[in-house]
Amino acid sequence: MYNNRFNPRFTRGGNSRFQAGGSRFGSRGGGRRIKTIDPRFFVQKAAPVVEESYQAEHVFMDFDLDPRLKTNITAHGYEIPTPIQDQAIGPLLEGRDVVGIAATGTGKTAAFLIPLINKVARDASQRILIVTPTRELAVQIEKELRLLSQNMNLYSVLCIGGVNMGPQVNRLSRDPHFVIGTPGRLQDLERHRRLNFGAFKTIVLDEVDRMLDMGFVREISFVISKLPTPRQSLFFSATVSDKVRAIMQGFLYNPISISIKPSVSSANVDQDIVRINGRQKVDVLHELLTQDGFDKVLVFGRTKWGIEKLSDALSDRGFRVASIHGNKNQNQRQRALEDFKANYVQILLATDVASRGIDIDNVTHVINFDQPESHEDYIHRIGRTGRAGKAGTALTFID
């Protein structure tokens, strides 16, 4: 139970519209009207969910994989595949195009990395391109690639913004097996003639819906236009909008389609709203953060400016805090994530750049300091807690 001595009035339900917060730590006033949602219509208490558990048809050792890769899989602690892994690895090993509709946290990174590592292990001339929406997700994919390909003489390069292009160009000159990057930096490298998309006969588009949300339609279309045919194409997305379908149609050939039911992880997340009642939002947040159990807290805000102001305010109040947003360079963003994962800081403040694809263990609370702009954004934000069967709490501030 929360200590309500400051009376934020944790409540559910209600009929009034969810208005933008008025705190000086929110978005700047006087600008465009921000589209928001009213979480009171769908927040829910955590509750046991009775559902039929998924019965995997395989174990990892069943797949026809290079022995070194099997050793790495075992060392990584993998034994029983998740649903997306169970259904995708076989067709990918056969060279089929695959479209996977699955939320983050379902194990899809390993679902495509395992067969692609095996592909390169069997044929060292293969070159793989993996395109992701955010730098953090690209870093995470490369880290998992390194773990799964230990002692296999496979090489990769990370091509992301926020860091100097020179080292990336040097690594590309060594003809790595895997290139993992974000659309903007990949396009820049191609235009500088440092990267030839025509050399990649296997490509992964990961978190396509997020890439489209971030405005990468032209960059994705550009990359696809430069790819060779025939090729093996892998396409992963959490949701399927009309824009996503349009990209799919021009990208895939006779694909195997796999759709994994949304995870019930939200059933492990106790969702609620916090009424501000005219108080400063930072004061309410402060009092929450000093309560028992708020050990590892991810706070989402709308703007880079607002997040940095909030970071300064909390730091001045003595909290151990880090922040990630688009104005931070990549080294700063990665350091903030690593410090949060290692519990050097209690609170990570972030814009929606961190709402997808970031796997952080043991986040106790997600707090929506500013309102998410859509229900999907809300779901992805709160999905950073209550993972791997553990309980979590998601709180959303409203006036």
N, C-alpha and C positions, 0 to 999 in steps of 0.2 A: 504494500500500500504506500502511496505517496504521502509525504508530510505536507498537508495543505495549509501550513501556518501562514503562507503569504496569499492564500485564497486565490489561486489562478482559476479555480472552478473548472476542473476536468469534467467535461460534459460531452454527451453524444446526442445526435439528432438535432432538430431545430429547423425552422422554415425560412429564416432570413438569408439573404444572399451573402456570400463570402467576399468581403471587400478587401482591397489591398491594405497592407499594414501601413500605419502612419509614422512608424518610428524613423528617426533620422538614420538608423542603420539599415533601412530597407532600400528600395530603389529611389533614385532621385525624383523629386516631385516636378510637376509641370510638363512632363514629357507625354509620350503617347500612352494611351490607356492600355494597361497590361492585361492580357487575357489570363484568367485564373479559373480555378475550379473550386467547388465547395466540398471539402472532404467529409462534411457532416453527413452527406448522403450515402457514404459507403464505408466509413471507418467501422471496424468491427473488433470485438474482443477475441483474443486468442482462444481457440477451443480445439479439443481433440477432433481430428477428422478421420472418419472411418471410410477407408477406400481400399479397393483391391490393390495389393502391392504388385509392382511390376516384376514379372519373372523373366530374367534374362535367359536368352536362348544359348548364350555362349559364356565362356570364361575367356580371359585374354589369351591363355595358352592354347585355345582352340584355333586361333587365327594363324594363317600361314605367314609368319613373320620371321625376319632375320633373328637368329639366336641372340645377338648382342642387344637388339631392341627388346626382346623378351626379358632379358636380364635387367635392363633399365626399367621396364614396366614393373617388374616385381620389386625392384629397389625403391620405386616411387610409391609403393604401397597399393598398386592397383591389382585387383583380383577379379571382381565381378563388374562388368561394364554397366554404366548408366544406360537408360533407354536410348538416348541419341547415339551413344557409342556402340551399343549392341546392334542397332539397326543400320548405322552408317558405315562402319568399318568394312564390312564384307563387300558391299557395292563399290566402295572407294578402292579397295584392293583389286577389284576387277576392272578398274579404269572408268567406271561409270560417272557421269555427271550426277551430282546430288544436290537437292535443295532441302535444307533442314530448317524447319520452323520450331524454334526452341528458345526459351528464355535464358538469360544469363544464369550462371550457377548450375547448369545442367550437365556440364562436362563436355561441351562441344569442342573446346580447344583441343583436348586430347583426341576427340573423335576424328578430327581431320589431321592432326599432327602425326598420329601413329601410322596410318596408311601412307602418308606422304614421306615420312622418314624412311619407311620400308621401301618406297618407290625409288628414292635416291640411293639407298643402300644396294639395291639390285641393279641400278643403272646410274652410274655417277655422272652421266651427261645431262641428267634431268635438272631443270631449273624451276623453282617454285616461287611464285609471287603471292604474298598474303597482304591484303589491303584491309585496314581497320580504321574506325572513325577517330580514335583518340590516341595520343602518344602513350598514355598509361596502359591502354590495352595492348598496343604494339609491344611495349616493354615486357608486359606480362607474358605474351605469347612467346617472345624470344627466350625468356627465362625458362618457360616450360619446354621449349624446343631443346635448349641446352641440356636440361635434365634428362630428357628422353633419348638424346642422341650421344650421350657420353661414350667416349672411346670408339666412336664410329667414323671419325675423320670427316664429319660434315661441318660445313661452314655457313655462317649466316651474317647478314648485315641489317642493322636497324636504320631505317630511313625516315626520320621524323623531324618536324620543325622544332624551333626553340633551342637548337644547338647548331654549332658550326657545320656547314656542309662539307668542309674539307676532309675530315676523317671518313665520312660516308663515301665520298668519291674514291678515296684510297682503298677502302675495303671493297668497293664495287669493282675496282680494277683487277682484283684477285679472282673475279668470277665466282662468287659464292653460290652455294646450292640454293639457299633460301634468302629472299629479300622480303623483309617485313616492314611495312610503312603506312603512313597516312597519305590520303589522296593528294593534298597540296604539295608536299615535299616530293612525292614520287613524280608528279607532273613537272615540277621544277627541274628535277634531275634529268628527266627525259628531254626537256626542252634545251638543257645545256649539253645534250648528247653524252651524258654520263650513264644513261640507263636506256636499254633497248627493250621495250615491251615485247617485241617480236621474238625474243629469245625464250620466253616463258610459255611452255606448253601445258603448264598446270597453274591455275590461279584460284585463289580463295577470296571471296568477298565476305567479310565477317561483319555482323551487326549492320546490315544494309539499311535497315529502317533508321538507325541512329545517324548514319552517314547522310541520308536524305534530310533528316531533321536539321542537321548542321549545315545544310546548303551545299553539299558536295555533288549535286546532280551532274553538273557539267564536267567536273573532274572524273567522276566514275565513268561517264559516257566517253570521255576522251581516252581513258585507259582501255576500255573495252574495244574502242575503235582501232586501237593499235595492236591488239592481240592476234596471234596467228590462229589459223584453223588447219587441221583439227586440233583440239586441245581438250584437256579435262578441266571442267569448271565446277567449283564448289561454291555454294551460295547459302549463307546462314543469316537468318533474321528472326527477331522475336515476334514481329507482327507483319501482316501482309496488307498493305494499303494499295491503292491503284498505282501510285508511283513505284512501289516495290515490284508490283506485277509487271509494269512496263520494263523495268530493268531486267527482270527475270527472262522475259520473252526474247530479249536481244542478246542474252548472255549464255543460256543453257541449251543443250541439245539432248533431247529424249531423256530427261533426268529421272532419277528415282526420287520421289517426294516422301519426306519423312516429317510428320507433324507430331510433336510431343505435347501432350496436354500440359497446360500451365502448371507449374509446380504449386504444391499446396504450402509452400514455405510461408505464405502470408498467414496461414493458420497458426504458425508459431509466433506471429508478431501481434502483440497486444497494441491495437491502434486506438488513438484517442485524440481529442482536440484540447487545446489550452486557450481559454478565453483571456485576453489581455486586459480587458475592461479599463482602457484608458491609460494603463501603466506603460512605461518604457519597456519595449520588448527585451532590451539587453538586461534590464533588472530582473525580469521574470526568468530569463535564461540563466542568469547568474545564480538565482536561488535554486533552480532545478539542478544545476551542475554541482551544487554543494551537498545534495542529498545522497544518502547511501544508495549504492547500486549503479550510479552514473559513472561507470569506470572507464568506458571506451565509447566516446560519443561522436557521431558524425552529424554535423550541422550543415544543412543546405540553405543557401541563399540564392537570390536571383541574379545579382550583378557582381561583377568583379570589384567595382568600387565599394559596394555595400559589404562584401565579404572582407575586404582589407580593413575597412573601418571597424568592423566587428572584431576582427583579429586583434587590432591595436587595443580596443577597449577591454577585451578579455585578458590580454596580456598585462595591461596596466592594473587589472584587478587581481593578478597573481596566478592566473590559470596557465597551465602548460598547454600551449595551443600552436597549431600549424595550419597553413592554408594552401589550397591549390586553386588556381583559376587561370584564365587565358593570358593575364599579364605577367605571370611567373615564367621564367625560363625553364627548360626541361630539367636541368639539374636541381633547381629549387623544388619543382613539383615532385620529382622522384624522391628527393631527400625528405620532404614532408610525408609522403606515403610510407617510406621506410621507417621513419621515426614513429608514426602512428601504429604501424604494424608491430613494432618492437616495444610499444608501450612507453616510449620516451616522452610522448605527449599524450594528454588525456583526451584532447578535443581536436578533431580535424574539421576545418571549415572549407566548404567547397561549393562551387557552382555545379551545374548539372554535368560538367565534364567528368565527374566522378560517379555518376549515377548508374553507369552501365559498365560491365566488364571488369570491374575492379573487385578482386577477391580478397577480402580482409577478414581474418578470423576474429570471432568473439566480440563483434561490435554489440554493445549492450543496448544502445539507443540510437535511433535516427530522429533528428529534430528538424522539421520543416520551419525554419525561422521565417523564410518567405514562402509564399504559396507556389506550388508547382503549377505549370501552365496547362497541363493536361492530366487526365487520369493515368495514362501510360507513364508519364514522368513520375507521378506519385508512386505507382507500383514499382518502378525501377529504383526510386530512391529508398523506399522502405525495404526493398529486397536486399539491401546491404546488411540487414540484421536478420535474426531468426534463421540463420543458414545452418546447413548440416544437422538439422534436427534440433538445434538449440533454440531456446526462447529468446525473444527480443521485444523491444518496445519502440513504437513510432508515435511521435507527438507532432501535431501541426498547430502552429500559432494562428489564432484569428482574433479580430477585435470584438 
